[in-house]
């Protein structure tokens, strides 16, 4: 049985200060408010905690009633990874779409508007942007969350995103240091390994993080990845060589270092969350992110007690824990000062009554439209390639298993948007288990135009096989790629959206319907 530390001594308060836990429900539970009163300085929000802007504003106000400078963090990348709009899909395209446009002013404007929405709801720390260079097109967890595969492009858009977000009073958290783009394994499930030399890491992975530091990113999130060229024994989150030697000393970063979720299998299945948390703080991390899967008081107390015990046993220097806690409180102080300077004593009326009309959707839709890459089919007749879909089509959504970061609760695709433009549109979803998917699509479609929606077709051979059959039988099929457009364009009309946000689906639907 765990023996919990008691009291509100400095050591215990410091141990609480470095935790960023989650919780269940759309209102703060009593246990969470009690821990905030005892020294907990940060709280993490997930889609399960958000029902509406008004509810979110009330929740953050509830937390600030206990501690005025509490850090309220969220994983709101926009695009495929959204928590604010988890049930409907994001009003903002994600990083790959912004990178495809390659207009840093647009990226800055999108991040500023996203930050405004977060700030109005009382959120002041965003676990974004992803600064990973997606150099491995088979990457199962980064993909469209990256600005692209070119380090310099990723660097300039990372900097623009940070500047836009923080101009709204929301602290950025640049992730996943030192770079998760060249992995073939999802660290939610196992420990990825990147076997490249130091020269490659400096020329590729680290370029965007240098730009993030120069742009003043208030925090950086570590990756649960093993990079033998930097540390052959420990993943980045637990490595003094990487977090202290590289990030602090070599790159000169002075801001807050946050771990990725400690319950992810790359850490929890190898070290356990208690041991992992102690090692992370000792290595140079300042805040422990936990709560995506473990979201209860017992988890907070287990981690608090593990840190206290490590100090008392001499495993974790007390001054290291105190320094970490001080960095957390310094960022909390910055957010409070920024809120005061902006004249925002609390969430705005618009957030309490609903999303402020127009502006965030318009900038998001502008960006999504600009990100489209449209290819007319070489094998189609000119008339077929140019003809819009003018009557209700049949939409076949070929759906891969969603990674944990994206989640499967957020809708995606073009069917809902096409149904608004072309009433009577019908749709079905097909997966890798549907060996007769193409035959089923042809039977269900009848004589209607087919719109085939795919996501990372280059990573899913079953999608390519189904599309081969469809296009052979129906060369007038429209193909919408909502993942990384790595495969050659096919179809009478091919639309690459560079992401699966709701606005990306709307922008594609407009082209399909010719509006």
N, C-alpha and C positions, 0 to 999 in steps of 0.2 A: 504494500500500500504506500502511496506517495505521502510523504510528510511535508505539508505545505508550510512555507515561510509565513510568518505573521508580522503584523505591525507595519508602520510606515517609515521605517528607518531609511536613510539615504541609499543604502545598497539595494534594498527592496524596491524603492521608487525608481532607481536607475534601471533595474532589471525590467520593470514594467514599462519604462519609457522607451526601451528599444524594441518593443513588440508592436506589430501592426496586424492585429487579429481581425477576423471576420465574425459574423453572427448570423443567426437566422431571423427572418421576419422583416417587416417594413417599419417597425418602431424599435428603438433601442431597448433591449431587455434590461431588467434591473441589475443583473450581474455586471453587464458592460458599463452601465453608469457608475456602479460602485467602484470598478477598477479604474475608470477615468478619474474619479475622486481620489483614488489612492496613488495616482501617478502615471497611469497609462496615457500616452500622449498622442497616439495614432489609432485610427480605426479604418479598416478596409471595407469597401462596399462592392457588392457583386450584383448581378442581375436579379437575384432572388430578393434583394433589399429594395427594389425600385418598382413602384407601380405607376407613378405619375410625377411630373415636376413639382406639383404642390405637396404631395406626400414626401418627396425627397427633401424639399425645403423644410418641412416640419421636422423630419428626422434629424437633419443637421442642426437645426435650432435646438432640438432636445439635447444633443450632444454638447453644444456650446453653452447651454445653461449650466452644465457641470464643469466645463473648462473652456474658457473663451478662445484659447489659442489651439484647440485640438486640431490635429491634422486629419482631415477626412479625405481618404485616398480612394481612387477608382481606376479600373482598367478600361479606359475609354479611348481606344485608338481611333475610333471612327472606322468606316469600312466594315470589314467582316467581324471585327471584334468590337462590339458595342454593349454597354451595360445600360446606358441611358435609354436606349430604344431597343432593348433586348427582344421585345415581343413583336415589333413591327419592322425592324431593320433601320439602319442608320440613314440620317439625312445628309451625311457627309461621306464622300468616297474615301477609301483608305490610301495608304502610302503608295502602293504601286500605281494607282491611277494618277496621283499627284506627280510621281516620278515620270510617268509617261508623258504628261503635259510639259514637265520641266520648266515651270514658271515659278520661281521662288517667291514672287510677290503673291501669287495665288495660294501657294502652300502656307505662307505667312498669314494670309487673310482667312483661310479655312481654319487654321489652328487658333487664330484670335477669336473667331466666332464660336468655335467649339469651347474654348476657354470661357467666353462670356456666358455661355449656357451653363457650364459647370459652376462658375462663380455665383451666378444668380440662384442656383440651387444649394449653395453653401459648401460645395466641394472645392478644396484648395490644393490638392495634390493629385496629379494624373500620372499613372504608370505608363507613360508614353513620352516620346515616340520610340518605335523600334528603329535602331540605327544599324541593324544587321545588314550586311551586304549579301544578297541572296545569290551567291556564286554557284551554289549547287541547285540546279533546277528541280532536282528530285526531293528537295527539302520538304519534309512532311508537316512542318509546324510553322515555318516562317512564310515563305511564298509571297502572297500579295500583301502581307504585313510589312514587307520591305519596300523601300523606295526603288530598288532595282539591283542590278548586278554590277554596276560600275561604282567603285568606291568614291570617286569625286562627286558624282551625281548624288549618291546617298549622303555624302558629307554636307553639301550645300543645302539640301532639303531638310536634313536633320537640324541644321542651324536655324533655318527659316522657321521651322515648326516650333522649336524652342522659343525663339523670339516672339512669335505670334501668341503662343500659349501663355507665356509668362507676362506678356503685356496686358493680359486680362486678369492678372493677379493669381494665376494658378501655377504652382510649381511643376516643372517638367521632371520626368524620371526617364532618362535615356537608357535604353536597354538593347541587347542583353550582353553586357560587357564580359569578355572582350570580343564578342561577336559569335552569333549563333547561326550564321548564314550558310556555312559549309558543312552542315550536319545532315545525315541520312536517318537519324533517330530522333524521335520526339522525347525531350527530357521529362515530359510528364510521365513517360512509361519506363524509361531506362536512361543510363548515363551515356550521352553521345561523346564521341572522341574525334578531335580534329588533328590529323597528322600532317601538318605543314610546318615549314621551317620558320625561323624568326623573321627572316626577310619578307616572306609572304605575309605573315601576320601584320607586320608594320606597314606594308604597302597596300594591304587590303582591309583586313578587319579593323585595324586601329584608326584608320583615316577618319571615319565619321565620328569616332569618340573624341579625337583631338578637336574636331570642329565643334562638337557639343560642349567641350570644356571651354573653348574660346568664346562660345556663344553664351556662357554663363548658366548652363544647366544646373538647376538647384539640387538635383539628385541623379544618381546613376544606379541602375539595377544590374546585379551580377547574374551570370549564366551558370547553370548547373552542367558544365561541359568540361571535359578533360582535354587539355592542350599540352601534350608532352614536351613541346619545345619550350614552354614556360614553366611547367611543373608536371613531372611525370607521375606524381603520386596522388595529388588532390585536385578535385574539380575547382574551377575558378572561385566559386562561392566560398570555399573553405581554404583557399590558398593564400598564405601571407605573401608569397612571391608575386602573385597576381594583384591582389587587392591593395597591399601595402607597397611592395617593391615597384610594381609597374604603374598602377593607377595613381597612387599617392606620390611616390617619390620620383618616378621617371616622367610621368605625364603632368605632375603638379596639381592634381585635382584636390580641392579643399572642401567640396560639398558633401552632402549626405550619400552614403553608400547603402543601398537597400538590397536584400537578397530576393531572388525569385522565390516563389512559393516553396516553403520547406517541406510540405507534405508531398511534393512531386516525387515520383519513384526514384529519380536520379539521386536524391539525397535520403529520403525516408527509408527506402529499401536497402540502402548501403550502410548508412550511419545511424539512422533513427533521427527523429526531429529534435530530441533533447540534445544528444551529442552533436548533431549537425549545427544546432544553434550556437552552442558554446564554441565550436571550432570556427564558425563564421565570424562571430564577434572577435575572437582572438586573432583571426586572419586580417581583420580590418573593416569588416562590415559594421554598420552602425544601426541598422534596423532589420528586424526579422519579419518577413512577410509570411503570414500563415492565415488560413481561414477559408481558402477555396473549398477544401474538403473537410477540414476540421474547424468547426465554428462554434465552440462552446467554452464555458468558463474553465473547465478542467484542462483544456489545452493551454490556455493562458497561464494557469497556475503551474502546470507542469514545466513550461518553458521558463517562467519566472524563477521557480525553485531550482531548476537545473543551472541557471546562470548564477544565482546566489551561492549554490553549493560549489560551483566551479571556482568562484572567487575565494570562498572560505577554505577550499582544499588547495589553493595555490596554483590551480591549473589555468585560471584566467586572471590576469592582473587587474586589480581593482581600478587602477587608473585608466586602463583600456575601456572597461565598461563605463566609467564615468565620462570619458571622452566621447564615446558613442552616444550616450544619453544627452550630453551637451550639444552635440551636432543635431540631434533630433529636435531638441528644444529651440535651437537657433533657427531652424527652418520653420518651426511653429511660430516663432516670433516674427519672422519675415512675413508669413502669410497674414498675421494679425495686423502688422504695420501696413501692409499693402491694402488690406481691406479698409483700414482706417483712412488711408490716403485717398482711396477711391470713393470715400463717403458711403461705404456699404456697411451699415451696422448689422445687417442681416440680409436674408434672401429678398429679392425684389418681388413686387406684387405680381409681375408677369409669371414668375416661376411658380407662385402659389396658385395661380388661376389656370395655368397651362402655358405651353410654349409661346413665347412672344412671336407674333405673326411675321412670316415672310422672310426675314433676313437670312436666317441660318439655312433654310431650305433653298433659297435662291442661290447663295454662294456655293452650296453643296451641289446643286443641280448644274450650275454653270461649270463647275469643275468636272462633274461626271460626264457631261456632254463633251467637253473638250478632251477628255481622256479616251473617248471611243476611237478605235481603229477599225475602219470599215473596208472590207475587201469584196469586190464583186467576183463571182466565180468564173474561172477561166474556162471551165467545161460547160458552163451554162450558156444558153443563147443570150444575146444582148437583151432581148425583151424580158427574158426570165430573170436575169441578173438585176435588171433595173426596176422590175415591177414590185411595188410595195404589196404587203398583205392587206387586202381591203375588206375581207370578210372573216368571220370568226375562225381562227386557226385551231389546230391541235398542238398543244405544247407538251413535249416529252422531256421531262427533267431527269437527266442521268445524274444520280446523287451518290457521291462517295461518302464514306464515314467521316463525320466532322472531327477535327482535332479538338482537344479539350479547351484550348485557348479560345477558339471560335464558339464552340458549343453547338448543340443541335436544336436549341430552342428558338433561335432567331430565323425567321423565314427568309428565303432568298429566291432568286429567279426572276422571270419576266411575266409569268402567267397572270398574276394579280394585276399588274400594270396594263398588260394587253387586254385583260377583261374589261377594264375601264374604258379603254380606247375602242375595243372591238367586242361589244357585248355578245355573249354566247361562246366566248373562248372556253375551251375545255382543256384539262391537263391531268396528267398522271405522273407518278414518280417511279423510276426504275433504278435498281441497284445491281451490284455485281452478282447477286443471287439469281437474277432474272436472265437465265441463259438464252431464253427466247425473246429477249427484250425487243429487238428490232421487229420481229414478226408481230409481237403484240402491239407495238406502236402503229404499224401499218394497218392492222386490223381495226384498231380503235380510231385511227384518223379518218378512214374512209377516203373521200375525195377532197378533204380539207387540206389546206397547206399545213405542212409540218414545221414547227419551230423546235429544233433540238437544242436543249440547254445543257452545257457541259461545264465541268469545273476541273481544271488541271488534267485535261485529257491525256497529256503526255505521261502522266504518272499512273494511268489506269487503262491497261490494255483492253479490258472488257468494253470500255466506252468506245475506243477506236474501232473495235470489231463491230459493235452495234451500229456505229455511224457508217461504216463501210456498206453494210447491208441496206441501211436507209437511203443512202445517196445513190446506190446502184438502182434501187427501185423508184426512188423519188428524187431526181436531181434538182428539183425546185425547192428542196428543203433549205430552210434558213438555219444557220448554226450560230449560237451565241455562246462564246467562251467567257466564263465569269471567274476564271482562275488566272494562273500565269499563262500567257499565250505563247507557249513554247513550241507546240506542234504547228505544222504548216496550216494556213487557213484552208478550209474546205466548205463546200456548199454553194448554192446559188448566190447567197449573201452570207458573209461571215462577219460577225461583230465581236471584237474583243473589247470587253468592258474594263479589264484590269482590276476586277474586284466584284464582290457580290452584295454590296450595300444596296439598300432599297433604291437610292437615287441612281445607282448604276443600272438597275433593272428598268427604272423609268426611262432613263436616257436611251437604252437599247430598244425598249418598246416603241418609243417615238420614231426611231429609224425604221423598225420593222413595219409599222403602220403607215409610214410616210407622212407623219404630221410634224 
